[in-house]
Amino acid sequence: MKMALWRRDHAGRPVSPGMIHHSDAGSQHTSIRFTETVALEGLVASIGSVGDAMTTPSLRP
């Protein structure tokens, strides 16, 4: 997460507050440390339903 944010910033595309970070419901994305990092960076977490591929934004009709 930190590397991705750093790269966006240095590419001239900084993250604006409230940007949504969508992920699956994997343990790494639901951990306390990760969710704290998301919040501290000003992002809003969005986690899909377990076993439902249609919660992925790119697959929505």
Secondary structure, DSSP 8 states (H G I E B T S, - for coil): -HHHHHHHHHTT----TT-EEEE-S-HHHHSHHHHHHHHHTT-EEEE--TT-GGGSGGG--
